[in-house]
Amino acid sequence: MRVVELVAWQVRIPLRRPIRHASYTRTCSDNLVVACRLEDGTLGYGEGVPREYVTGESIDEALSLLRQTPWPELLGDPQTFADAVQGAERLRLPGTEFDPRGCRGNAARCAVELALLDAYGKHFGRPLSAVTKLLAPDLYQPRKRVRYSTAITSAAGLKAKAAAMLMRLYGFQQCKVKVGIAGQNDVERLRHIRRWIGPKVDLRVDANEAWKPAEVVQRIQELEPFGITSVEQPVAHEDVACLRQVRSVIRTPIMLDESLCSWTDAQRAVAEQTCDLFNLRLSKCGGFIPSLRLAQFARQHGLGYQLGCQVGETALLSAAGRHFACSVRDIRYLEGSYDRRLVRENLSQRDITFGYGGLAPALTGPGLGIALDESALHRVAVRKEVLLG
């Protein structure tokens, strides 16, 4: 069953409120949506979220990369779902200059991979979660529902207290707090948040590369009295080597995010012993299948992993993340499915936003298990590129 058409859109997704952290303040998100049509008319959709400060790729670069790709040579003619999955794993986009980490096309690859898996999943009647069982049986653990964590981004003072109390009342069991934001006192913020969110909530922090190597140990040790369970990306990627020494001094596990975008990054992290956990985000890691392989790699080397998300992702990426979360064992923290709580256009006919306590059911339909809202897609489309057909 061949692919006869590939189309890419740049879409601009407005957020319900500005999201601020140490690296960026965002009021909207420029995302990449790819549509894949099979020769029997089956349509699949995928999404990627390019972030220049994460993988170095812009939306313009992502679209340019897709235009350069020789699609007829890559797509093949799968006869089974297993064939389609194996073909998706072999998907390689043209290399880009100055990319020693091998991650500058990851958002584009993710969008295409998900579109292919959605289309072939619908054609063969298989959900995206079946990919885990096929490719990574050592990771496969099906669940009927999962529980997402929450986040407090830039709120401070009374707003931070109110946010923490709201999270507690809503029944969340895990919360991530953004730290390292200019002009804010992290110690005071964490003290108030811990007091109001309560002692039972699993609290972790994310510095988004905010701290210098010379100060990172002190910064973490100042926050450890509040019972934090991990520190995400405390230093800039170019300084990540210092974390081996940092880990020998502090007691809190270190998670890599901006420094964990590719197989090269993962190998370096293990070789240099710079972390305890990987933050896997489908878009920045290149898709569902590369994220599976990174989870396997982490597990084989005694490391943990969380499933993260991109601010501004729509239900397409949320659904893919749900399938990952409902089929992969030992995910330490789970982020995503904010959907209607964060974006004004969700691009789905079905609302899959998590509910009370962060709980959300597995998606059981074929492919991504959701249907695209075409009218919403047209409302947010900035430009369209026909890649094949």
MIVEX-207044 format. One record per residue (C-alpha): residue in one letter; y, z, x. Coordinates in steps of 0.5 Angstrom, whole numbers, plus 2048, in hexadecimal, padded with zeros to 3 digits. Layout:
<rs>
 residuo   v   w   u
       A   Y   Z   X
...
</rs>
This chain:
<rs>
 residuo   v   w   u
       M 800 800 800
       R 806 7FD 804
       V 80D 800 804
       V 812 7FA 801
       E 818 7FD 801
       L 81C 803 805
       V 823 805 803
       A 828 80A 806
       W 82E 80E 803
       Q 833 812 806
       V 834 817 801
       R 83A 81D 801
       I 837 823 7FE
       P 83D 828 7FC
       L 83B 82F 7FD
       R 83D 834 7F7
       R 841 839 7FD
       P 842 838 804
       I 83D 83A 809
       R 83F 83D 80F
       H 83C 83F 816
       A 83D 840 81D
       S 83C 838 81E
       Y 83F 835 818
       T 843 836 811
       R 840 831 80C
       T 842 82F 805
       C 83E 829 804
       S 838 826 808
       D 837 81E 80A
       N 830 81D 808
       L 82B 817 809
       V 827 815 803
       V 821 810 804
       A 81D 80C 7FF
       C 817 809 800
       R 814 804 7FB
       L 80C 802 7FB
       E 80A 7FB 7F9
       D 807 7FE 7F2
       G 80E 801 7F1
       T 80D 808 7F3
       L 814 80B 7F5
       G 814 811 7FA
       Y 81A 814 7FD
       G 81C 818 803
       E 822 81C 806
       G 824 81E 80D
       V 82A 822 80F
       P 82E 820 815
       R 831 825 819
       E 835 823 820
       Y 835 82B 822
       V 82E 82B 821
       T 82A 825 823
       G 830 821 825
       E 82F 81C 820
       S 835 81A 81B
       I 834 816 814
       D 836 810 817
       E 831 810 81D
       A 82C 812 818
       L 82D 80B 814
       S 82E 807 81A
       L 827 809 81D
       L 824 808 816
       R 827 801 817
       Q 824 7FF 81E
       T 81D 801 81C
       P 818 7FC 81B
       W 815 7FE 814
       P 810 7F8 813
       E 80D 7FA 81A
       L 80D 802 818
       L 80B 802 811
       G 804 7FF 810
       D 7FF 7FF 80A
       P 7FC 806 809
       Q 7F6 805 804
       T 7F5 80D 803
       F 7FA 813 803
       A 7F7 815 80A
       D 7F9 80E 80D
       A 800 80F 80A
       V 800 816 80D
       Q 7FE 814 814
       G 803 80E 814
       A 808 813 812
       E 806 817 818
       R 807 811 81D
       L 80E 80F 81A
       R 812 80E 820
       L 81A 80C 820
       P 81D 808 826
       G 81F 80D 82B
       T 826 80F 82C
       E 82A 810 832
       F 82C 817 836
       D 826 81A 832
       P 822 81E 837
       R 820 823 831
       G 81D 81D 82D
       C 821 81F 826
       R 827 81B 825
       G 823 817 81F
       N 81F 81D 81C
       A 823 81D 816
       A 822 815 815
       R 81B 816 816
       C 81A 81C 811
       A 81E 818 80C
       V 819 812 80D
       E 813 816 80E
       L 814 81A 807
       A 815 813 803
       L 80F 810 806
       L 80B 817 804
       D 80E 817 7FD
       A 80C 810 7FC
       Y 805 810 7FE
       G 804 817 7FB
       K 806 814 7F4
       H 802 80E 7F5
       F 7FC 812 7F7
       G 7FD 818 7F3
       R 7FE 81D 7F9
       P 803 822 7FA
       L 807 823 800
       S 803 829 802
       A 7FD 826 802
       V 7FF 823 809
       T 7FF 82A 80C
       K 7F7 82A 80A
       L 7F6 823 80D
       L 7FA 824 814
       A 7FA 82C 815
       P 7F4 82F 812
       D 7F5 835 816
       L 7FC 836 813
       Y 7FA 835 80C
       Q 7FA 83A 807
       P 7FC 838 800
       R 800 83D 7FC
       K 802 83D 7F4
       R 809 840 7F6
       V 80E 842 7FC
       R 814 846 7FD
       Y 81A 844 800
       S 81F 848 804
       T 826 848 803
       A 82C 848 807
       I 833 84B 808
       T 838 846 80C
       S 83F 848 80E
       A 840 84E 808
       A 843 854 80B
       G 846 85A 809
       L 846 85B 801
       K 843 854 800
       A 83D 856 805
       K 83C 85C 802
       A 83C 859 7FB
       A 837 853 7FE
       A 832 858 800
       M 832 85C 7FA
       L 831 856 7F6
       M 82B 854 7FB
       R 828 85B 7FA
       L 829 85A 7F2
       Y 826 853 7F2
       G 820 856 7F5
       F 820 852 7FC
       Q 81B 855 801
       Q 81E 851 807
       C 825 850 809
       K 829 84C 80F
       V 830 84E 811
       K 834 849 815
       V 837 84C 81B
       G 83C 84A 821
       I 841 848 81C
       A 848 848 81F
       G 84C 84E 81D
       Q 847 852 81A
       N 844 858 81C
       D 83C 857 81C
       V 83A 85F 81D
       E 83F 861 817
       R 83C 85B 813
       L 835 85D 814
       R 836 864 813
       H 839 863 80C
       I 834 85D 80A
       R 82E 862 80C
       R 831 868 808
       W 832 863 802
       I 82C 85F 802
       G 827 865 803
       P 822 867 809
       K 81C 863 806
       V 81F 85C 806
       D 81D 858 80D
       L 824 857 810
       R 825 851 816
       V 82B 84E 819
       D 82D 847 81B
       A 832 846 820
       N 832 83F 820
       E 833 83E 828
       A 839 843 828
       W 838 848 82E
       K 839 847 835
       P 833 848 83A
       A 837 84E 83D
       E 838 852 836
       V 831 850 832
       V 82D 856 834
       Q 833 85B 832
       R 834 857 82B
       I 82D 857 829
       Q 82C 85F 82B
       E 832 860 827
       L 82F 85E 821
       E 828 860 822
       P 829 867 81F
       F 82A 864 818
       G 823 862 818
       I 823 85A 81A
       T 81D 856 81A
       S 81F 850 81E
       V 825 84D 821
       E 826 846 820
       Q 829 841 826
       P 82D 846 829
       V 830 842 82F
       A 832 83A 82F
       H 82C 835 831
       E 82E 834 838
       D 82E 83C 839
       V 827 83D 836
       A 823 83E 83D
       C 827 845 83D
       L 823 847 837
       R 81C 848 83B
       Q 820 84E 83F
       V 823 850 838
       R 81D 851 835
       S 81A 856 83A
       V 820 85A 839
       I 821 85A 831
       R 81B 85C 82C
       T 81D 857 826
       P 81A 851 826
       I 81E 84A 828
       M 81D 844 824
       L 820 83D 826
       D 823 838 821
       E 828 834 824
       S 824 834 82A
       L 81D 832 826
       C 81E 82B 824
       S 818 827 827
       W 812 828 82B
       T 815 828 831
       D 819 82E 82F
       A 813 831 82D
       Q 810 830 834
       R 816 833 837
       A 816 839 833
       V 80F 83B 835
       A 80F 839 83C
       E 816 83D 83D
       Q 814 843 838
       T 81A 842 835
       C 818 844 82E
       D 814 848 829
       L 815 843 823
       F 816 83C 821
       N 81B 83A 81B
       L 818 834 818
       R 81C 830 814
       L 81A 829 811
       S 820 825 813
       K 821 828 81A
       C 81A 827 81C
       G 819 820 819
       G 815 821 813
       F 80F 825 810
       I 80A 822 815
       P 80E 824 81B
       S 80F 82B 818
       L 808 82C 817
       R 806 82A 81E
       L 80C 82F 821
       A 809 835 81C
       Q 802 833 81F
       F 805 833 826
       A 808 83A 825
       R 802 83D 822
       Q 7FE 83B 828
       H 803 83E 82D
       G 803 845 829
       L 80A 843 826
       G 80D 844 81F
       Y 811 83F 81B
       Q 815 83F 815
       L 817 839 810
       G 81E 838 810
       C 823 834 80C
       Q 829 830 80D
       V 82F 832 809
       G 831 82C 804
       E 82A 82A 803
       T 828 827 7FC
       A 822 828 7F8
       L 81E 823 7FC
       L 81E 827 803
       S 81D 82D 7FF
       A 817 82A 7FB
       A 814 828 802
       G 815 82F 805
       R 812 832 7FF
       H 80C 82E 800
       F 80C 830 807
       A 80D 838 805
       C 807 837 800
       S 802 834 805
       V 803 837 80C
       R 801 83E 80E
       D 805 844 812
       I 80C 842 810
       R 810 848 813
       Y 816 846 80F
       L 818 841 809
       E 81E 83E 808
       G 820 838 803
       S 820 836 7FC
       Y 828 839 7FB
       D 829 832 7F7
       R 82D 834 7F1
       R 830 83A 7F4
       L 833 836 7FA
       V 834 82F 7F8
       R 837 82B 7F3
       E 833 825 7F2
       N 82B 827 7F3
       L 829 820 7F2
       S 823 822 7EE
       Q 821 822 7E7
       R 81E 828 7E8
       D 821 82F 7EA
       I 81C 832 7F0
       T 821 837 7F2
       F 81E 83E 7F3
       G 81E 843 7EE
       Y 81E 84B 7EE
       G 81C 84E 7F5
       G 81C 847 7F8
       L 816 846 7F4
       A 814 83E 7F3
       P 80E 83B 7F1
       A 80A 835 7F5
       L 80B 82E 7F3
       T 805 82B 7F0
       G 807 824 7EF
       P 805 81E 7F3
       G 80A 81C 7F9
       L 810 821 7F9
       G 80E 823 7F2
       I 815 822 7EF
       A 819 81C 7ED
       L 820 819 7EF
       D 826 819 7EB
       E 828 812 7EC
       S 82F 814 7E9
       A 830 819 7ED
       L 82F 815 7F3
       H 834 810 7F1
       R 839 815 7F0
       V 838 818 7F7
       A 837 811 7FB
       V 83C 80F 801
       R 838 809 803
       K 832 806 802
       E 82D 802 808
       V 827 7FD 806
       L 823 7FE 80C
       L 81D 7FA 809
       G 81C 7F5 803
</rs>
